[in-house]
Amino acid sequence: MTADPDPFEQGQRAARENIPAEANPYQDGSEQHALWAAGHERVATAVEANEGEGS
């Protein structure tokens, strides 16, 4: 049995793969859209913070 994909984890994966936030596959305004965006932002923010420390 395959579980439904977790939108939060999908958003995190997308950010790690440098996929822009605008590529969110879920309908704007849906709970899945918000979860995907939150996951993406969490990883993107951490990546940006690490890049800032290295310069």
PQR file of N, CA, C, O and H, with PARSE charges and radii, in Angstrom:
ATOM      1  N   MET A   1       0.840  -1.180   0.000 -0.4000 1.5000
ATOM      2  CA  MET A   1       0.000   0.000   0.000 -0.0000 2.0000
ATOM      3  C   MET A   1       0.890   1.251   0.000  0.5500 1.7000
ATOM      4  O   MET A   1       1.822   1.358   0.798 -0.5500 1.4000
ATOM      5  N   THR A   2       0.601   2.166  -0.879 -0.4000 1.5000
ATOM      6  CA  THR A   2       1.384   3.386  -0.992 -0.0000 2.0000
ATOM      7  C   THR A   2       0.632   4.533  -0.319  0.5500 1.7000
ATOM      8  O   THR A   2      -0.541   4.780  -0.597 -0.5500 1.4000
ATOM      9  H   THR A   2      -0.156   2.079  -1.527  0.4000 1.0000
ATOM     10  N   ALA A   3       1.333   5.217   0.564 -0.4000 1.5000
ATOM     11  CA  ALA A   3       0.728   6.366   1.235 -0.0000 2.0000
ATOM     12  C   ALA A   3       0.710   7.552   0.277  0.5500 1.7000
ATOM     13  O   ALA A   3       1.541   7.652  -0.626 -0.5500 1.4000
ATOM     14  H   ALA A   3       2.287   5.016   0.790  0.4000 1.0000
ATOM     15  N   ASP A   4      -0.247   8.446   0.490 -0.4000 1.5000
ATOM     16  CA  ASP A   4      -0.292   9.668  -0.305 -0.0000 2.0000
ATOM     17  C   ASP A   4       0.981  10.474  -0.042  0.5500 1.7000
ATOM     18  O   ASP A   4       1.488  10.484   1.080 -0.5500 1.4000
ATOM     19  H   ASP A   4      -0.921   8.366   1.223  0.4000 1.0000
ATOM     20  N   PRO A   5       1.490  11.135  -1.052 -0.5600 1.5000
ATOM     21  CA  PRO A   5       2.694  11.945  -0.843  0.2800 2.0000
ATOM     22  C   PRO A   5       2.412  13.099   0.114  0.5500 1.7000
ATOM     23  O   PRO A   5       1.333  13.690   0.097 -0.5500 1.4000
ATOM     24  N   ASP A   6       3.391  13.404   0.936 -0.4000 1.5000
ATOM     25  CA  ASP A   6       3.259  14.496   1.903 -0.0000 2.0000
ATOM     26  C   ASP A   6       3.652  15.805   1.220  0.5500 1.7000
ATOM     27  O   ASP A   6       4.805  15.965   0.820 -0.5500 1.4000
ATOM     28  H   ASP A   6       4.268  12.924   0.949  0.4000 1.0000
ATOM     29  N   PRO A   7       2.710  16.745   1.082 -0.5600 1.5000
ATOM     30  CA  PRO A   7       3.023  18.001   0.398  0.2800 2.0000
ATOM     31  C   PRO A   7       4.176  18.772   1.045  0.5500 1.7000
ATOM     32  O   PRO A   7       4.959  19.410   0.342 -0.5500 1.4000
ATOM     33  N   PHE A   8       4.289  18.720   2.374 -0.4000 1.5000
ATOM     34  CA  PHE A   8       5.375  19.417   3.066 -0.0000 2.0000
ATOM     35  C   PHE A   8       6.719  18.846   2.634  0.5500 1.7000
ATOM     36  O   PHE A   8       7.647  19.592   2.321 -0.5500 1.4000
ATOM     37  H   PHE A   8       3.653  18.202   2.945  0.4000 1.0000
ATOM     38  N   GLU A   9       6.821  17.514   2.618 -0.4000 1.5000
ATOM     39  CA  GLU A   9       8.066  16.861   2.191 -0.0000 2.0000
ATOM     40  C   GLU A   9       8.343  17.112   0.713  0.5500 1.7000
ATOM     41  O   GLU A   9       9.498  17.277   0.318 -0.5500 1.4000
ATOM     42  H   GLU A   9       6.067  16.907   2.872  0.4000 1.0000
ATOM     43  N   GLN A  10       7.297  17.142  -0.104 -0.4000 1.5000
ATOM     44  CA  GLN A  10       7.481  17.442  -1.520 -0.0000 2.0000
ATOM     45  C   GLN A  10       8.037  18.844  -1.712  0.5500 1.7000
ATOM     46  O   GLN A  10       8.905  19.056  -2.559 -0.5500 1.4000
ATOM     47  H   GLN A  10       6.359  17.008   0.217  0.4000 1.0000
ATOM     48  N   GLY A  11       7.547  19.798  -0.938 -0.4000 1.5000
ATOM     49  CA  GLY A  11       8.050  21.168  -1.009 -0.0000 2.0000
ATOM     50  C   GLY A  11       9.507  21.263  -0.582  0.5500 1.7000
ATOM     51  O   GLY A  11      10.294  21.990  -1.188 -0.5500 1.4000
ATOM     52  H   GLY A  11       6.842  19.625  -0.250  0.4000 1.0000
ATOM     53  N   GLN A  12       9.865  20.523   0.469 -0.4000 1.5000
ATOM     54  CA  GLN A  12      11.258  20.503   0.916 -0.0000 2.0000
ATOM     55  C   GLN A  12      12.156  19.928  -0.177  0.5500 1.7000
ATOM     56  O   GLN A  12      13.217  20.479  -0.466 -0.5500 1.4000
ATOM     57  H   GLN A  12       9.226  19.932   0.961  0.4000 1.0000
ATOM     58  N   ARG A  13      11.733  18.829  -0.777 -0.4000 1.5000
ATOM     59  CA  ARG A  13      12.508  18.188  -1.840 -0.0000 2.0000
ATOM     60  C   ARG A  13      12.670  19.139  -3.024  0.5500 1.7000
ATOM     61  O   ARG A  13      13.750  19.235  -3.607 -0.5500 1.4000
ATOM     62  H   ARG A  13      10.871  18.381  -0.542  0.4000 1.0000
ATOM     63  N   ALA A  14      11.601  19.836  -3.373 -0.4000 1.5000
ATOM     64  CA  ALA A  14      11.659  20.772  -4.494 -0.0000 2.0000
ATOM     65  C   ALA A  14      12.680  21.875  -4.225  0.5500 1.7000
ATOM     66  O   ALA A  14      13.444  22.241  -5.118 -0.5500 1.4000
ATOM     67  H   ALA A  14      10.724  19.758  -2.900  0.4000 1.0000
ATOM     68  N   ALA A  15      12.699  22.402  -3.018 -0.4000 1.5000
ATOM     69  CA  ALA A  15      13.655  23.459  -2.687 -0.0000 2.0000
ATOM     70  C   ALA A  15      15.087  22.943  -2.761  0.5500 1.7000
ATOM     71  O   ALA A  15      15.974  23.645  -3.248 -0.5500 1.4000
ATOM     72  H   ALA A  15      12.079  22.105  -2.293  0.4000 1.0000
ATOM     73  N   ARG A  16      15.322  21.718  -2.279 -0.4000 1.5000
ATOM     74  CA  ARG A  16      16.666  21.138  -2.352 -0.0000 2.0000
ATOM     75  C   ARG A  16      17.104  20.938  -3.803  0.5500 1.7000
ATOM     76  O   ARG A  16      18.296  20.984  -4.107 -0.5500 1.4000
ATOM     77  H   ARG A  16      14.602  21.148  -1.884  0.4000 1.0000
ATOM     78  N   GLU A  17      16.142  20.716  -4.693 -0.4000 1.5000
ATOM     79  CA  GLU A  17      16.436  20.508  -6.111 -0.0000 2.0000
ATOM     80  C   GLU A  17      16.384  21.817  -6.910  0.5500 1.7000
ATOM     81  O   GLU A  17      16.387  21.803  -8.141 -0.5500 1.4000
ATOM     82  H   GLU A  17      15.174  20.678  -4.446  0.4000 1.0000
ATOM     83  N   ASN A  18      16.336  22.951  -6.190 -0.4000 1.5000
ATOM     84  CA  ASN A  18      16.298  24.286  -6.805 -0.0000 2.0000
ATOM     85  C   ASN A  18      15.095  24.506  -7.711  0.5500 1.7000
ATOM     86  O   ASN A  18      15.179  25.236  -8.699 -0.5500 1.4000
ATOM     87  H   ASN A  18      16.333  22.962  -5.190  0.4000 1.0000
ATOM     88  N   ILE A  19      13.991  23.878  -7.378 -0.4000 1.5000
ATOM     89  CA  ILE A  19      12.733  24.101  -8.095 -0.0000 2.0000
ATOM     90  C   ILE A  19      12.076  25.328  -7.461  0.5500 1.7000
ATOM     91  O   ILE A  19      11.917  25.373  -6.241 -0.5500 1.4000
ATOM     92  H   ILE A  19      13.923  23.285  -6.576  0.4000 1.0000
ATOM     93  N   PRO A  20      11.695  26.307  -8.253 -0.5600 1.5000
ATOM     94  CA  PRO A  20      11.142  27.547  -7.685  0.2800 2.0000
ATOM     95  C   PRO A  20       9.793  27.330  -6.992  0.5500 1.7000
ATOM     96  O   PRO A  20       9.052  26.408  -7.330 -0.5500 1.4000
ATOM     97  N   ALA A  21       9.494  28.179  -6.038 -0.4000 1.5000
ATOM     98  CA  ALA A  21       8.238  28.092  -5.295 -0.0000 2.0000
ATOM     99  C   ALA A  21       7.029  28.218  -6.213  0.5500 1.7000
ATOM    100  O   ALA A  21       5.961  27.684  -5.913 -0.5500 1.4000
ATOM    101  H   ALA A  21      10.097  28.929  -5.764  0.4000 1.0000
ATOM    102  N   GLU A  22       7.192  28.922  -7.332 -0.4000 1.5000
ATOM    103  CA  GLU A  22       6.086  29.099  -8.279 -0.0000 2.0000
ATOM    104  C   GLU A  22       5.668  27.782  -8.920  0.5500 1.7000
ATOM    105  O   GLU A  22       4.612  27.712  -9.549 -0.5500 1.4000
ATOM    106  H   GLU A  22       8.060  29.355  -7.576  0.4000 1.0000
ATOM    107  N   ALA A  23       6.474  26.744  -8.771 -0.4000 1.5000
ATOM    108  CA  ALA A  23       6.171  25.438  -9.360 -0.0000 2.0000
ATOM    109  C   ALA A  23       5.271  24.589  -8.458  0.5500 1.7000
ATOM    110  O   ALA A  23       5.062  23.408  -8.734 -0.5500 1.4000
ATOM    111  H   ALA A  23       7.332  26.801  -8.260  0.4000 1.0000
ATOM    112  N   ASN A  24       4.745  25.170  -7.400 -0.4000 1.5000
ATOM    113  CA  ASN A  24       3.857  24.452  -6.487 -0.0000 2.0000
ATOM    114  C   ASN A  24       2.727  23.803  -7.299  0.5500 1.7000
ATOM    115  O   ASN A  24       1.969  24.502  -7.972 -0.5500 1.4000
ATOM    116  H   ASN A  24       4.914  26.129  -7.175  0.4000 1.0000
ATOM    117  N   PRO A  25       2.612  22.471  -7.240 -0.5600 1.5000
ATOM    118  CA  PRO A  25       1.639  21.774  -8.085  0.2800 2.0000
ATOM    119  C   PRO A  25       0.205  21.774  -7.557  0.5500 1.7000
ATOM    120  O   PRO A  25      -0.712  21.326  -8.245 -0.5500 1.4000
ATOM    121  N   TYR A  26       0.015  22.269  -6.350 -0.4000 1.5000
ATOM    122  CA  TYR A  26      -1.308  22.210  -5.741 -0.0000 2.0000
ATOM    123  C   TYR A  26      -2.106  23.476  -6.003  0.5500 1.7000
ATOM    124  O   TYR A  26      -1.536  24.538  -6.254 -0.5500 1.4000
ATOM    125  H   TYR A  26       0.760  22.633  -5.791  0.4000 1.0000
ATOM    126  N   GLN A  27      -3.423  23.358  -5.945 -0.4000 1.5000
ATOM    127  CA  GLN A  27      -4.315  24.481  -6.188 -0.0000 2.0000
ATOM    128  C   GLN A  27      -4.115  25.561  -5.127  0.5500 1.7000
ATOM    129  O   GLN A  27      -4.135  25.286  -3.927 -0.5500 1.4000
ATOM    130  H   GLN A  27      -3.886  22.495  -5.742  0.4000 1.0000
ATOM    131  N   ASP A  28      -3.923  26.789  -5.591 -0.4000 1.5000
ATOM    132  CA  ASP A  28      -3.734  27.920  -4.683 -0.0000 2.0000
ATOM    133  C   ASP A  28      -4.926  28.019  -3.733  0.5500 1.7000
ATOM    134  O   ASP A  28      -6.081  27.953  -4.155 -0.5500 1.4000
ATOM    135  H   ASP A  28      -3.907  27.013  -6.566  0.4000 1.0000
ATOM    136  N   GLY A  29      -4.630  28.176  -2.465 -0.4000 1.5000
ATOM    137  CA  GLY A  29      -5.677  28.280  -1.457 -0.0000 2.0000
ATOM    138  C   GLY A  29      -5.976  26.963  -0.759  0.5500 1.7000
ATOM    139  O   GLY A  29      -6.682  26.945   0.249 -0.5500 1.4000
ATOM    140  H   GLY A  29      -3.692  28.229  -2.122  0.4000 1.0000
ATOM    141  N   SER A  30      -5.447  25.853  -1.285 -0.4000 1.5000
ATOM    142  CA  SER A  30      -5.702  24.554  -0.665 -0.0000 2.0000
ATOM    143  C   SER A  30      -4.715  24.303   0.476  0.5500 1.7000
ATOM    144  O   SER A  30      -3.658  24.931   0.553 -0.5500 1.4000
ATOM    145  H   SER A  30      -4.874  25.868  -2.105  0.4000 1.0000
ATOM    146  N   GLU A  31      -5.079  23.383   1.350 -0.4000 1.5000
ATOM    147  CA  GLU A  31      -4.192  23.028   2.460 -0.0000 2.0000
ATOM    148  C   GLU A  31      -2.888  22.445   1.930  0.5500 1.7000
ATOM    149  O   GLU A  31      -1.817  22.730   2.465 -0.5500 1.4000
ATOM    150  H   GLU A  31      -5.937  22.874   1.288  0.4000 1.0000
ATOM    151  N   GLN A  32      -2.973  21.626   0.876 -0.4000 1.5000
ATOM    152  CA  GLN A  32      -1.773  21.032   0.294 -0.0000 2.0000
ATOM    153  C   GLN A  32      -0.839  22.110  -0.261  0.5500 1.7000
ATOM    154  O   GLN A  32       0.382  22.009  -0.133 -0.5500 1.4000
ATOM    155  H   GLN A  32      -3.844  21.394   0.441  0.4000 1.0000
ATOM    156  N   HIS A  33      -1.424  23.145  -0.881 -0.4000 1.5000
ATOM    157  CA  HIS A  33      -0.616  24.248  -1.418 -0.0000 2.0000
ATOM    158  C   HIS A  33       0.153  24.928  -0.287  0.5500 1.7000
ATOM    159  O   HIS A  33       1.341  25.220  -0.420 -0.5500 1.4000
ATOM    160  H   HIS A  33      -2.416  23.227  -0.985  0.4000 1.0000
ATOM    161  N   ALA A  34      -0.529  25.173   0.813 -0.4000 1.5000
ATOM    162  CA  ALA A  34       0.102  25.833   1.959 -0.0000 2.0000
ATOM    163  C   ALA A  34       1.199  24.956   2.557  0.5500 1.7000
ATOM    164  O   ALA A  34       2.265  25.460   2.912 -0.5500 1.4000
ATOM    165  H   ALA A  34      -1.495  24.936   0.921  0.4000 1.0000
ATOM    166  N   LEU A  35       0.955  23.659   2.674 -0.4000 1.5000
ATOM    167  CA  LEU A  35       1.955  22.752   3.226 -0.0000 2.0000
ATOM    168  C   LEU A  35       3.180  22.675   2.323  0.5500 1.7000
ATOM    169  O   LEU A  35       4.311  22.712   2.807 -0.5500 1.4000
ATOM    170  H   LEU A  35       0.089  23.249   2.386  0.4000 1.0000
ATOM    171  N   TRP A  36       2.959  22.566   1.005 -0.4000 1.5000
ATOM    172  CA  TRP A  36       4.055  22.506   0.046 -0.0000 2.0000
ATOM    173  C   TRP A  36       4.898  23.779   0.162  0.5500 1.7000
ATOM    174  O   TRP A  36       6.127  23.717   0.205 -0.5500 1.4000
ATOM    175  H   TRP A  36       2.040  22.536   0.613  0.4000 1.0000
ATOM    176  N   ALA A  37       4.222  24.937   0.213 -0.4000 1.5000
ATOM    177  CA  ALA A  37       4.925  26.213   0.299 -0.0000 2.0000
ATOM    178  C   ALA A  37       5.727  26.313   1.597  0.5500 1.7000
ATOM    179  O   ALA A  37       6.846  26.826   1.592 -0.5500 1.4000
ATOM    180  H   ALA A  37       3.223  24.987   0.179  0.4000 1.0000
ATOM    181  N   ALA A  38       5.172  25.832   2.692 -0.4000 1.5000
ATOM    182  CA  ALA A  38       5.868  25.877   3.977 -0.0000 2.0000
ATOM    183  C   ALA A  38       7.117  25.007   3.952  0.5500 1.7000
ATOM    184  O   ALA A  38       8.168  25.411   4.450 -0.5500 1.4000
ATOM    185  H   ALA A  38       4.263  25.415   2.696  0.4000 1.0000
ATOM    186  N   GLY A  39       7.009  23.827   3.380 -0.4000 1.5000
ATOM    187  CA  GLY A  39       8.174  22.949   3.260 -0.0000 2.0000
ATOM    188  C   GLY A  39       9.240  23.566   2.382  0.5500 1.7000
ATOM    189  O   GLY A  39      10.426  23.509   2.705 -0.5500 1.4000
ATOM    190  H   GLY A  39       6.156  23.498   2.975  0.4000 1.0000
ATOM    191  N   HIS A  40       8.827  24.155   1.273 -0.4000 1.5000
ATOM    192  CA  HIS A  40       9.762  24.799   0.354 -0.0000 2.0000
ATOM    193  C   HIS A  40      10.465  25.956   1.051  0.5500 1.7000
ATOM    194  O   HIS A  40      11.685  26.091   0.960 -0.5500 1.4000
ATOM    195  H   HIS A  40       7.863  24.201   1.011  0.4000 1.0000
ATOM    196  N   GLU A  41       9.704  26.785   1.740 -0.4000 1.5000
ATOM    197  CA  GLU A  41      10.279  27.957   2.405 -0.0000 2.0000
ATOM    198  C   GLU A  41      11.256  27.546   3.496  0.5500 1.7000
ATOM    199  O   GLU A  41      12.293  28.185   3.676 -0.5500 1.4000
ATOM    200  H   GLU A  41       8.713  26.676   1.814  0.4000 1.0000
ATOM    201  N   ARG A  42      10.935  26.494   4.216 -0.4000 1.5000
ATOM    202  CA  ARG A  42      11.810  26.048   5.313 -0.0000 2.0000
ATOM    203  C   ARG A  42      13.192  25.691   4.780  0.5500 1.7000
ATOM    204  O   ARG A  42      14.205  26.105   5.344 -0.5500 1.4000
ATOM    205  H   ARG A  42      10.093  25.975   4.070  0.4000 1.0000
ATOM    206  N   VAL A  43      13.234  24.922   3.695 -0.4000 1.5000
ATOM    207  CA  VAL A  43      14.520  24.512   3.133 -0.0000 2.0000
ATOM    208  C   VAL A  43      15.202  25.695   2.445  0.5500 1.7000
ATOM    209  O   VAL A  43      16.403  25.903   2.618 -0.5500 1.4000
ATOM    210  H   VAL A  43      12.412  24.585   3.237  0.4000 1.0000
ATOM    211  N   ALA A  44      14.445  26.466   1.670 -0.4000 1.5000
ATOM    212  CA  ALA A  44      15.028  27.601   0.944 -0.0000 2.0000
ATOM    213  C   ALA A  44      15.641  28.607   1.915  0.5500 1.7000
ATOM    214  O   ALA A  44      16.712  29.152   1.646 -0.5500 1.4000
ATOM    215  H   ALA A  44      13.469  26.297   1.530  0.4000 1.0000
ATOM    216  N   THR A  45      14.980  28.854   3.027 -0.4000 1.5000
ATOM    217  CA  THR A  45      15.495  29.794   4.019 -0.0000 2.0000
ATOM    218  C   THR A  45      16.797  29.272   4.615  0.5500 1.7000
ATOM    219  O   THR A  45      17.741  30.040   4.798 -0.5500 1.4000
ATOM    220  H   THR A  45      14.110  28.412   3.245  0.4000 1.0000
ATOM    221  N   ALA A  46      16.863  27.983   4.920 -0.4000 1.5000
ATOM    222  CA  ALA A  46      18.074  27.390   5.482 -0.0000 2.0000
ATOM    223  C   ALA A  46      19.219  27.446   4.471  0.5500 1.7000
ATOM    224  O   ALA A  46      20.359  27.722   4.845 -0.5500 1.4000
ATOM    225  H   ALA A  46      16.096  27.359   4.771  0.4000 1.0000
ATOM    226  N   VAL A  47      18.932  27.190   3.210 -0.4000 1.5000
ATOM    227  CA  VAL A  47      19.953  27.245   2.169 -0.0000 2.0000
ATOM    228  C   VAL A  47      20.494  28.668   2.042  0.5500 1.7000
ATOM    229  O   VAL A  47      21.705  28.870   1.962 -0.5500 1.4000
ATOM    230  H   VAL A  47      18.006  26.966   2.906  0.4000 1.0000
ATOM    231  N   GLU A  48      19.596  29.649   2.023 -0.4000 1.5000
ATOM    232  CA  GLU A  48      20.023  31.047   1.916 -0.0000 2.0000
ATOM    233  C   GLU A  48      20.874  31.456   3.117  0.5500 1.7000
ATOM    234  O   GLU A  48      21.853  32.183   2.954 -0.5500 1.4000
ATOM    235  H   GLU A  48      18.612  29.485   2.088  0.4000 1.0000
ATOM    236  N   ALA A  49      20.523  31.007   4.306 -0.4000 1.5000
ATOM    237  CA  ALA A  49      21.278  31.342   5.500 -0.0000 2.0000
ATOM    238  C   ALA A  49      22.683  30.748   5.418  0.5500 1.7000
ATOM    239  O   ALA A  49      23.661  31.402   5.782 -0.5500 1.4000
ATOM    240  H   ALA A  49      19.727  30.416   4.439  0.4000 1.0000
ATOM    241  N   ASN A  50      22.778  29.515   4.942 -0.4000 1.5000
ATOM    242  CA  ASN A  50      24.090  28.869   4.811 -0.0000 2.0000
ATOM    243  C   ASN A  50      24.939  29.572   3.762  0.5500 1.7000
ATOM    244  O   ASN A  50      26.147  29.717   3.945 -0.5500 1.4000
ATOM    245  H   ASN A  50      21.984  28.984   4.646  0.4000 1.0000
ATOM    246  N   GLU A  51      24.331  30.007   2.670 -0.4000 1.5000
ATOM    247  CA  GLU A  51      25.085  30.710   1.640 -0.0000 2.0000
ATOM    248  C   GLU A  51      25.598  32.048   2.155  0.5500 1.7000
ATOM    249  O   GLU A  51      26.697  32.472   1.799 -0.5500 1.4000
ATOM    250  H   GLU A  51      23.349  29.889   2.521  0.4000 1.0000
ATOM    251  N   GLY A  52      24.819  32.704   2.978 -0.4000 1.5000
ATOM    252  CA  GLY A  52      25.236  33.982   3.537 -0.0000 2.0000
ATOM    253  C   GLY A  52      26.405  33.844   4.500  0.5500 1.7000
ATOM    254  O   GLY A  52      27.247  34.738   4.580 -0.5500 1.4000
ATOM    255  H   GLY A  52      23.925  32.360   3.267  0.4000 1.0000
ATOM    256  N   GLU A  53      26.467  32.747   5.226 -0.4000 1.5000
ATOM    257  CA  GLU A  53      27.550  32.513   6.181 -0.0000 2.0000
ATOM    258  C   GLU A  53      28.853  32.236   5.468  0.5500 1.7000
ATOM    259  O   GLU A  53      29.916  32.560   5.997 -0.5500 1.4000
ATOM    260  H   GLU A  53      25.783  32.021   5.161  0.4000 1.0000
ATOM    261  N   GLY A  54      28.808  31.649   4.286 -0.4000 1.5000
ATOM    262  CA  GLY A  54      30.012  31.256   3.573 -0.0000 2.0000
ATOM    263  C   GLY A  54      30.670  32.376   2.802  0.5500 1.7000
ATOM    264  O   GLY A  54      31.765  32.185   2.272 -0.5500 1.4000
ATOM    265  H   GLY A  54      27.944  31.386   3.857  0.4000 1.0000
ATOM    266  N   SER A  55      30.046  33.537   2.719 -0.4000 1.5000
ATOM    267  CA  SER A  55      30.642  34.598   1.906 -0.0000 2.0000
ATOM    268  C   SER A  55      31.512  35.537   2.708  0.5500 1.7000
ATOM    269  O   SER A  55      32.078  36.479   2.154 -0.5500 1.4000
ATOM    270  H   SER A  55      29.157  33.692   3.150  0.4000 1.0000
TER
END
